[in-house]
Amino acid sequence: MVNQYVYPAQFIKEDNDTFSVYFPDLKGCQTYDDTLEGAVIMAKKALEGFIEVLLEEGEKLPSPSMLKDVSANCEYAMMIVADNVNAPHFVEKILRVPMHLDIAATMAKLDMSRILEDALVKNLSIDPEFLKNSTQLV
């Protein structure tokens, strides 16, 4: 399954003849290259990586601005498509636990999903480092 996201990017030619790229809707998402063509390629990579991190952290993505609204303060502006973003895939499970454990876990403000995930990783002998670098197994 391919997830696509489209955001406007601003391209600014710097004094040293490089092109800086900024995504006004995604504060901190920026890149640069020596050529405009290279900056477009780098913009796509930056956008995909930035979105992937936001999704992994459970952040909500902002709505993209209209291109006409961001093109006034730069030499070039274009919509950049980020695809093949590996959004985390979750499934919902219903499980039963004894009531006294549920009460104790709630009082302790434990994250039951995290506890179950950690237990599965341990019992399946999955390397936690592998999980840090991979958002999906299939």
C-alpha positions as a Python dict, from the first residue, in 0.01 Angstrom:
ca = {
    (1, 'M'): (0, 0, 0),
    (2, 'V'): (140, 337, -102),
    (3, 'N'): (66, 643, 106),
    (4, 'Q'): (95, 973, -79),
    (5, 'Y'): (122, 1319, 70),
    (6, 'V'): (149, 1644, -125),
    (7, 'Y'): (289, 1966, 23),
    (8, 'P'): (401, 2295, -130),
    (9, 'A'): (772, 2371, -127),
    (10, 'Q'): (944, 2708, -159),
    (11, 'F'): (1273, 2721, -352),
    (12, 'I'): (1505, 3012, -283),
    (13, 'K'): (1825, 3079, -477),
    (14, 'E'): (2091, 3172, -223),
    (15, 'D'): (2384, 3413, -267),
    (16, 'N'): (2621, 3118, -312),
    (17, 'D'): (2406, 2992, -605),
    (18, 'T'): (2262, 2698, -412),
    (19, 'F'): (1887, 2640, -383),
    (20, 'S'): (1733, 2617, -37),
    (21, 'V'): (1400, 2439, -3),
    (22, 'Y'): (1145, 2505, 270),
    (23, 'F'): (807, 2347, 341),
    (24, 'P'): (600, 2624, 507),
    (25, 'D'): (347, 2376, 650),
    (26, 'L'): (614, 2152, 804),
    (27, 'K'): (836, 2362, 1027),
    (28, 'G'): (1188, 2223, 1025),
    (29, 'C'): (1151, 2034, 697),
    (30, 'Q'): (1412, 2186, 470),
    (31, 'T'): (1698, 2092, 241),
    (32, 'Y'): (1920, 2236, -32),
    (33, 'D'): (2123, 2146, -341),
    (34, 'D'): (2358, 2310, -590),
    (35, 'T'): (2103, 2293, -874),
    (36, 'L'): (1730, 2345, -897),
    (37, 'E'): (1687, 1992, -1034),
    (38, 'G'): (1887, 1850, -746),
    (39, 'A'): (1689, 2059, -498),
    (40, 'V'): (1363, 1910, -628),
    (41, 'I'): (1501, 1558, -577),
    (42, 'M'): (1627, 1647, -230),
    (43, 'A'): (1290, 1809, -145),
    (44, 'K'): (1108, 1484, -219),
    (45, 'K'): (1351, 1287, -1),
    (46, 'A'): (1330, 1542, 281),
    (47, 'L'): (950, 1545, 270),
    (48, 'E'): (926, 1165, 275),
    (49, 'G'): (1166, 1135, 568),
    (50, 'F'): (1003, 1416, 763),
    (51, 'I'): (654, 1272, 720),
    (52, 'E'): (771, 923, 811),
    (53, 'V'): (916, 1049, 1140),
    (54, 'L'): (600, 1246, 1223),
    (55, 'L'): (383, 940, 1158),
    (56, 'E'): (610, 713, 1362),
    (57, 'E'): (580, 957, 1651),
    (58, 'G'): (202, 960, 1618),
    (59, 'E'): (189, 1325, 1514),
    (60, 'K'): (-101, 1458, 1308),
    (61, 'L'): (3, 1598, 972),
    (62, 'P'): (-107, 1955, 902),
    (63, 'S'): (-324, 2031, 603),
    (64, 'P'): (-118, 2146, 305),
    (65, 'S'): (-141, 2508, 198),
    (66, 'M'): (-245, 2609, -150),
    (67, 'L'): (50, 2666, -383),
    (68, 'K'): (-65, 3023, -458),
    (69, 'D'): (-50, 3104, -86),
    (70, 'V'): (320, 3016, -48),
    (71, 'S'): (466, 3127, -382),
    (72, 'A'): (489, 3501, -312),
    (73, 'N'): (811, 3501, -106),
    (74, 'C'): (1036, 3281, -320),
    (75, 'E'): (1182, 3237, -668),
    (76, 'Y'): (1006, 2907, -731),
    (77, 'A'): (732, 2710, -564),
    (78, 'M'): (589, 2371, -650),
    (79, 'M'): (392, 2089, -500),
    (80, 'I'): (609, 1797, -392),
    (81, 'V'): (466, 1446, -375),
    (82, 'A'): (591, 1215, -103),
    (83, 'D'): (506, 855, -170),
    (84, 'N'): (617, 521, -36),
    (85, 'V'): (607, 665, 314),
    (86, 'N'): (618, 376, 557),
    (87, 'A'): (341, 467, 795),
    (88, 'P'): (316, 235, 1093),
    (89, 'H'): (62, -39, 1044),
    (90, 'F'): (-145, -135, 1344),
    (91, 'V'): (-416, -390, 1398),
    (92, 'E'): (-675, -373, 1670),
    (93, 'K'): (-692, -667, 1910),
    (94, 'I'): (-945, -738, 2179),
    (95, 'L'): (-809, -924, 2478),
    (96, 'R'): (-918, -1020, 2824),
    (97, 'V'): (-724, -953, 3143),
    (98, 'P'): (-829, -1017, 3500),
    (99, 'M'): (-1017, -719, 3644),
    (100, 'H'): (-774, -667, 3933),
    (101, 'L'): (-482, -639, 3686),
    (102, 'D'): (-677, -393, 3470),
    (103, 'I'): (-753, -177, 3774),
    (104, 'A'): (-391, -186, 3893),
    (105, 'A'): (-258, -105, 3543),
    (106, 'T'): (-503, 183, 3505),
    (107, 'M'): (-408, 326, 3844),
    (108, 'A'): (-40, 297, 3751),
    (109, 'K'): (-115, 466, 3416),
    (110, 'L'): (52, 186, 3226),
    (111, 'D'): (37, 174, 2848),
    (112, 'M'): (-117, -169, 2788),
    (113, 'S'): (-48, -156, 2413),
    (114, 'R'): (321, -86, 2475),
    (115, 'I'): (341, -368, 2732),
    (116, 'L'): (183, -613, 2489),
    (117, 'E'): (410, -500, 2206),
    (118, 'D'): (722, -538, 2425),
    (119, 'A'): (609, -883, 2539),
    (120, 'L'): (551, -995, 2180),
    (121, 'V'): (894, -871, 2073),
    (122, 'K'): (1055, -1057, 2362),
    (123, 'N'): (858, -1380, 2316),
    (124, 'L'): (910, -1384, 1940),
    (125, 'S'): (1283, -1312, 1983),
    (126, 'I'): (1267, -1009, 1752),
    (127, 'D'): (1569, -782, 1768),
    (128, 'P'): (1448, -441, 1901),
    (129, 'E'): (1712, -268, 1683),
    (130, 'F'): (1547, -420, 1377),
    (131, 'L'): (1215, -267, 1481),
    (132, 'K'): (1369, 79, 1519),
    (133, 'N'): (1477, 72, 1154),
    (134, 'S'): (1168, -93, 1011),
    (135, 'T'): (809, 20, 1037),
    (136, 'Q'): (665, -291, 878),
    (137, 'L'): (755, -657, 860),
    (138, 'V'): (545, -752, 556),
}
